[in-house]
């Protein structure tokens, strides 16, 4: 019986060895895709946490104007719990972008620099809209984008705001109200700093 059992086991062992060997060749397991690699973006856990060192506004912005963020829940690009927009603690600058949009690609580095310069004053948040995960990840890797990004493949936020074009930038105050919606095209460092000062009353370090 033992020789017969050994003869039966040999094909099984060879089949298992063959499956293992082919994982390094062609096919879906041939190598990691961009989506399989670690995301360049930060996770979204901090978006609903009140910043501990946010200074008082220095400009003329008041809290009794503007409309609240839509009642939407979006997934975080890095996974984890979905984020309800109305739970985001402001002040915040929310940039809606897509990898196929040239002005979006042009301005994203300025938003990354703003996220570094304004750390502790406001949050910079990306919303990747009507895009593929591979395309978004590629842009994040190429331009060194490190702030949190929400994924909105169905353009839910744009539909709620009745805006169709990207890039689209929202300036949100500490009460979660939209103080300004910018659709002027690719923003640079100076323009972003000016918008933050005028609409959120915050002076961003140069």
Protein Blocks (a to p, Z undefined) as FASTA:
>chain_A
ZZmmmmmmmmmmmmmmmmmmmmmmgcjklpccfklpccfbdcfklmmpccfklccdfblb
dfkgcjdddddddddfkgpjdddfklpccddddddddfklmklmmmmmmmmmmmmmmgoj
accddddehiafklmmmmmmmnopabdcdddfkommmmmnopabdcddddddfkopafbd
cfebjcdfklmmmmmmmmnopacdZZ
